Amino acid sequence: MSQAITFEDFTKVDLRVGTIIEVNDFPEARNPAYRLTIDFGELGIKKSSAQITTLYTKKDLLNRQIVAVVNFPAKQIANFISECLVLGAVNGKDVILLNPENKVKNGSTVS
């Protein structure tokens, strides 16, 4: 079991819905990954690296809504700066993306 957090800790995590508007291969990454460009509406455009190549093609990902943490500090991965963390459920070596059941406005909060 993981360490318990308080509700106040949880409220610090900014979870938002965004739409993937660009997907590129990321051959410089240590593990197979894509470079994603995501539209978060009023929050703007953010980039992320995601190790989701086993279940998703670039075509599958384009225009797909996802959920991401948008208030982590930027992190350098190889020659790329990742600005948010796309969320998914880990199933063995696969990552299954979390997404809203229905289309929502980009930048919508998740609570």
Residue frames as a rotation matrix with the C-alpha (Angstrom) as fourth column:
MET 1
0.579 0.815 0.000 0.00
0.815 -0.579 0.000 0.00
0.000 0.000 -1.000 0.00
SER 2
-0.172 -0.636 0.753 1.23
0.556 -0.693 -0.458 3.50
0.813 0.340 0.473 -0.75
GLN 3
-0.833 -0.234 -0.501 1.69
0.550 -0.447 -0.705 6.24
-0.059 -0.863 0.501 1.80
ALA 4
0.228 0.970 -0.083 -1.53
0.968 -0.234 -0.086 8.02
-0.102 -0.061 -0.993 2.84
ILE 5
-0.828 -0.369 0.422 -1.91
0.422 -0.906 0.037 11.67
0.368 0.209 0.906 1.87
THR 6
-0.517 0.668 -0.534 -4.24
0.343 -0.410 -0.845 14.32
-0.784 -0.621 -0.018 3.16
PHE 7
0.450 0.746 0.491 -7.06
0.829 -0.143 -0.541 15.88
-0.333 0.651 -0.683 1.16
GLU 8
0.734 -0.253 -0.631 -5.00
-0.227 -0.966 0.123 19.09
-0.641 0.053 -0.766 1.17
ASP 9
-0.406 -0.894 0.191 -2.16
-0.148 0.270 0.951 17.16
-0.902 0.358 -0.242 -0.53
PHE 10
-0.261 0.385 0.885 -4.58
0.832 0.555 0.004 15.94
-0.490 0.737 -0.466 -3.21
THR 11
0.745 0.648 -0.158 -5.90
0.499 -0.699 -0.512 19.45
-0.442 0.303 -0.844 -3.89
LYS 12
0.159 -0.781 -0.603 -2.37
-0.357 -0.615 0.703 20.52
-0.921 0.103 -0.376 -4.88
VAL 13
-0.667 -0.370 0.647 -2.47
0.378 0.580 0.722 18.18
-0.642 0.726 -0.247 -7.90
ASP 14
-0.128 0.587 -0.799 -3.87
-0.645 -0.662 -0.383 19.99
-0.754 0.466 0.463 -10.95
LEU 15
-0.597 0.052 0.801 -5.55
0.446 0.851 0.277 17.33
-0.667 0.522 -0.531 -13.13
ARG 16
-0.122 0.520 -0.845 -6.86
-0.603 -0.715 -0.353 18.58
-0.788 0.466 0.401 -16.47
VAL 17
0.381 0.310 0.871 -8.34
0.544 0.687 -0.482 17.24
-0.748 0.657 0.093 -19.68
GLY 18
-0.115 -0.436 -0.893 -6.56
-0.589 -0.694 0.414 18.02
-0.800 0.573 -0.177 -22.92
THR 19
0.899 0.389 0.201 -6.66
-0.038 0.526 -0.849 16.96
-0.436 0.756 0.488 -26.55
ILE 20
-0.087 -0.950 0.300 -3.60
0.360 0.250 0.899 15.51
-0.929 0.186 0.320 -28.27
ILE 21
0.778 0.387 -0.494 -2.98
-0.225 -0.563 -0.795 17.66
-0.586 0.730 -0.351 -31.35
GLU 22
0.442 -0.682 -0.582 0.39
-0.773 0.040 -0.634 16.28
0.456 0.730 -0.509 -32.47
VAL 23
0.799 -0.228 0.557 2.16
-0.174 0.798 0.577 12.93
-0.575 -0.558 0.598 -32.05
ASN 24
0.487 -0.719 -0.495 5.78
-0.751 -0.056 -0.658 12.23
0.446 0.692 -0.567 -33.01
ASP 25
0.684 -0.406 -0.607 8.16
0.449 0.889 -0.088 9.33
0.575 -0.212 0.790 -32.56
PHE 26
0.757 -0.479 0.444 10.76
-0.651 -0.601 0.463 9.79
0.045 -0.640 -0.767 -29.82
PRO 27
0.729 -0.471 -0.497 13.75
0.141 0.813 -0.565 7.68
0.670 0.342 0.659 -30.91
GLU 28
-0.227 -0.874 0.430 16.07
-0.334 -0.345 -0.877 9.39
0.915 -0.343 -0.213 -28.38
ALA 29
0.398 0.452 0.798 14.05
-0.899 0.017 0.438 8.06
0.185 -0.892 0.413 -25.41
ARG 30
-0.625 -0.667 0.407 15.51
-0.758 0.642 -0.113 5.14
-0.186 -0.379 -0.907 -23.45
ASN 31
-0.595 0.553 0.583 12.24
0.355 0.832 -0.426 3.21
-0.721 -0.046 -0.692 -23.72
PRO 32
-0.689 0.364 0.626 9.85
0.640 -0.100 0.762 3.37
0.340 0.926 -0.164 -26.70
ALA 33
-0.252 0.572 -0.781 7.80
0.580 -0.556 -0.595 6.54
-0.774 -0.603 -0.192 -26.39
TYR 34
0.148 0.347 0.926 5.96
0.892 -0.452 0.027 9.26
0.428 0.822 -0.376 -28.27
ARG 35
-0.912 -0.237 -0.336 6.35
0.340 -0.893 -0.293 13.04
-0.231 -0.382 0.895 -28.01
LEU 36
-0.047 0.983 0.177 2.86
0.993 0.027 0.116 14.49
0.109 0.182 -0.977 -27.55
THR 37
-0.976 -0.025 0.216 1.62
0.010 -0.998 -0.069 18.04
0.217 -0.065 0.974 -28.02
ILE 38
-0.384 0.844 -0.375 -1.56
0.913 0.406 -0.020 18.59
0.135 -0.351 -0.927 -26.01
ASP 39
-0.544 0.335 0.769 -4.10
-0.039 -0.926 0.376 21.44
0.838 0.175 0.517 -26.11
PHE 40
-0.564 0.320 -0.761 -5.32
0.825 0.262 -0.501 22.34
0.039 -0.910 -0.412 -22.61
GLY 41
0.439 0.839 0.320 -7.59
0.826 -0.518 0.224 25.20
0.353 0.166 -0.921 -23.71
GLU 42
0.905 0.007 0.425 -7.05
-0.096 -0.971 0.220 28.33
0.414 -0.240 -0.878 -21.62
LEU 43
0.705 -0.700 0.115 -3.93
0.000 0.162 0.987 26.74
-0.709 -0.695 0.114 -20.03
GLY 44
0.268 -0.592 -0.760 -2.33
-0.914 -0.405 -0.007 26.61
-0.304 0.697 -0.649 -23.46
ILE 45
0.763 -0.127 -0.634 -0.35
-0.316 0.782 -0.538 23.96
0.564 0.611 0.556 -25.29
LYS 46
0.319 -0.682 0.658 1.92
-0.817 0.154 0.556 21.60
-0.480 -0.715 -0.508 -23.34
LYS 47
0.166 -0.384 -0.908 4.27
-0.693 0.610 -0.385 18.83
0.702 0.693 -0.165 -24.41
SER 48
0.403 -0.037 0.915 4.74
-0.767 0.531 0.359 15.42
-0.499 -0.846 0.186 -22.84
SER 49
-0.542 -0.530 -0.653 6.65
-0.727 0.685 0.047 12.22
0.422 0.500 -0.756 -23.41
ALA 50
0.274 0.714 0.644 4.58
-0.885 0.449 -0.122 9.05
-0.376 -0.537 0.755 -23.01
GLN 51
-0.831 -0.556 -0.005 5.60
-0.535 0.798 0.278 5.39
-0.151 0.233 -0.961 -23.08
ILE 52
-0.005 0.948 0.319 2.37
-0.414 0.288 -0.864 4.24
-0.910 -0.136 0.391 -24.72
THR 53
-0.330 -0.229 -0.916 3.64
-0.936 -0.048 0.349 2.74
-0.124 0.972 -0.198 -27.97
THR 54
-0.971 -0.094 0.219 2.55
-0.084 0.995 0.055 -0.85
-0.223 0.035 -0.974 -27.25
LEU 55
-0.359 0.918 0.169 -1.20
0.688 0.382 -0.617 -0.16
-0.631 -0.105 -0.769 -27.36
TYR 56
0.600 0.624 -0.502 -1.52
0.225 -0.733 -0.642 3.09
-0.768 0.272 -0.580 -29.33
THR 57
-0.080 -0.552 0.830 -0.48
0.997 -0.064 0.053 4.17
0.023 0.832 0.555 -32.81
LYS 58
-0.911 -0.262 -0.319 0.11
0.264 -0.964 0.036 7.81
-0.317 -0.051 0.947 -33.65
LYS 59
-0.688 0.716 0.117 -3.17
-0.097 -0.251 0.963 7.77
0.719 0.651 0.243 -35.59
ASP 60
-0.009 0.683 -0.731 -5.02
0.781 0.461 0.421 6.37
0.624 -0.567 -0.537 -32.51
LEU 61
-0.283 -0.244 -0.928 -3.72
0.909 -0.378 -0.178 9.23
-0.307 -0.893 0.328 -30.37
LEU 62
-0.960 -0.134 0.246 -4.34
0.226 -0.888 0.400 12.21
0.165 0.440 0.883 -32.63
ASN 63
-0.441 0.793 0.420 -7.37
-0.494 -0.606 0.624 14.23
0.749 0.068 0.659 -31.44
ARG 64
0.077 0.420 -0.904 -7.86
0.560 0.732 0.388 11.93
0.825 -0.536 -0.179 -28.43
GLN 65
0.430 0.099 0.897 -8.72
-0.593 -0.718 0.364 13.52
0.680 -0.689 -0.251 -25.08
ILE 66
-0.073 -0.535 -0.842 -6.53
0.525 0.697 -0.488 12.52
0.848 -0.477 0.231 -22.13
VAL 67
0.972 0.231 0.048 -6.11
0.067 -0.464 0.883 13.38
0.226 -0.855 -0.466 -18.45
ALA 68
0.094 -0.995 -0.022 -2.81
0.571 0.072 -0.818 14.85
0.816 0.064 0.575 -17.26
VAL 69
0.491 -0.148 -0.859 -1.13
0.747 -0.436 0.502 16.45
-0.449 -0.888 -0.104 -14.26
VAL 70
0.553 -0.188 0.812 -0.28
0.605 -0.579 -0.546 19.96
0.573 0.793 -0.207 -15.47
ASN 71
0.832 -0.208 0.514 1.46
-0.408 -0.858 0.314 21.49
0.376 -0.471 -0.798 -12.45
PHE 72
0.665 -0.746 -0.007 4.63
0.622 0.548 0.559 19.38
-0.413 -0.377 0.829 -12.21
PRO 73
0.266 -0.656 -0.707 7.87
-0.472 -0.727 0.498 21.20
-0.840 0.201 -0.503 -12.95
ALA 74
0.753 -0.064 -0.655 9.18
-0.632 0.206 -0.747 20.64
0.183 0.976 0.115 -16.48
LYS 75
0.424 -0.594 0.683 11.41
-0.204 0.673 0.711 17.57
-0.882 -0.441 0.164 -16.81
GLN 76
0.071 -0.486 -0.871 14.09
-0.993 -0.116 -0.016 16.93
-0.093 0.866 -0.491 -19.40
ILE 77
0.496 0.066 0.866 13.87
-0.034 0.998 -0.056 13.51
-0.868 -0.001 0.497 -21.04
ALA 78
0.068 -0.618 0.783 16.75
0.950 0.280 0.139 13.01
-0.305 0.735 0.606 -23.48
ASN 79
-0.884 -0.438 0.164 16.63
0.468 -0.812 0.350 16.11
-0.020 0.386 0.922 -25.74
PHE 80
-0.266 0.910 0.319 12.97
0.310 -0.233 0.922 16.89
0.913 0.344 -0.220 -24.94
ILE 81
-0.962 0.052 0.268 11.28
-0.263 -0.445 -0.856 18.96
0.075 -0.894 0.442 -22.20
SER 82
-0.409 0.852 -0.326 8.14
0.632 0.522 0.573 17.30
0.659 0.028 -0.752 -20.81
GLU 83
-0.795 0.116 0.596 5.71
-0.315 -0.918 -0.241 19.83
0.519 -0.379 0.766 -19.32
CYS 84
0.090 0.852 0.516 2.94
-0.996 0.068 0.061 17.56
0.017 -0.519 0.855 -18.02
LEU 85
-0.887 -0.330 0.323 2.33
-0.372 0.925 -0.078 13.95
-0.273 -0.189 -0.943 -17.02
VAL 86
-0.168 0.821 -0.546 -0.25
-0.802 0.208 0.559 12.03
0.573 0.532 0.623 -19.04
LEU 87
-0.365 0.092 0.926 -2.10
-0.810 0.460 -0.365 9.56
-0.459 -0.883 -0.093 -16.80
GLY 88
0.051 0.380 -0.924 -2.77
-0.710 0.664 0.234 5.91
0.703 0.644 0.303 -17.49
ALA 89
0.686 0.204 0.699 -3.42
-0.639 0.628 0.444 2.63
-0.348 -0.751 0.561 -15.74
VAL 90
-0.359 -0.884 -0.298 -0.44
-0.932 0.356 0.066 0.26
0.048 0.302 -0.952 -15.79
ASN 91
0.759 0.571 0.314 -1.34
-0.542 0.820 -0.181 -3.24
-0.361 -0.033 0.932 -16.94
GLY 92
0.634 -0.660 0.403 1.85
0.670 0.729 0.141 -5.28
-0.387 0.181 0.904 -17.03
LYS 93
-0.509 -0.860 -0.033 4.08
0.685 -0.428 0.590 -3.48
-0.522 0.278 0.807 -19.56
ASP 94
-0.353 0.482 0.802 1.15
0.730 -0.395 0.559 -1.65
0.586 0.782 -0.212 -21.15
VAL 95
-0.841 0.200 -0.503 -0.25
0.210 -0.735 -0.644 1.74
-0.498 -0.648 0.576 -20.17
ILE 96
-0.254 0.859 0.445 -3.96
0.925 0.083 0.370 2.34
0.281 0.505 -0.816 -20.79
LEU 97
-0.871 -0.175 0.460 -4.74
0.148 -0.984 -0.096 6.04
0.469 -0.016 0.883 -21.04
LEU 98
-0.382 0.763 -0.521 -7.29
0.742 -0.082 -0.665 7.68
-0.551 -0.641 -0.535 -18.75
ASN 99
-0.956 0.130 0.263 -9.81
0.089 -0.725 0.683 9.81
0.279 0.676 0.682 -20.57
PRO 100
-0.573 0.816 0.073 -13.28
-0.570 -0.334 -0.751 11.30
-0.589 -0.472 0.656 -20.05
GLU 101
-0.416 0.525 0.742 -16.21
0.503 0.813 -0.293 9.16
-0.757 0.252 -0.603 -21.16
ASN 102
0.627 0.624 0.467 -17.67
0.762 -0.363 -0.537 12.07
-0.166 0.692 -0.703 -23.12
LYS 103
-0.216 -0.699 0.682 -15.94
0.764 -0.556 -0.327 14.95
0.608 0.451 0.654 -24.89
VAL 104
0.597 0.312 -0.739 -15.37
0.728 -0.599 0.335 17.92
-0.338 -0.738 -0.584 -22.57
LYS 105
0.947 -0.256 0.193 -13.84
-0.155 -0.892 -0.424 21.37
0.280 0.372 -0.885 -22.93
ASN 106
0.198 -0.958 -0.208 -10.04
0.601 0.286 -0.746 21.32
0.774 0.023 0.633 -23.06
GLY 107
-0.620 -0.512 0.595 -8.63
-0.185 -0.641 -0.745 22.47
0.763 -0.571 0.303 -19.74
SER 108
0.491 0.856 0.161 -11.55
-0.442 0.086 0.893 21.06
0.750 -0.510 0.421 -17.73
THR 109
-0.365 -0.605 0.708 -10.54
-0.916 0.100 -0.388 20.13
0.164 -0.790 -0.590 -14.20
VAL 110
0.033 0.289 -0.957 -10.68
-0.003 0.957 0.289 16.57
0.999 -0.006 0.032 -12.90
SER 111
-0.397 -0.130 0.909 -11.74
-0.855 -0.308 -0.417 16.10
0.334 -0.942 0.011 -9.29
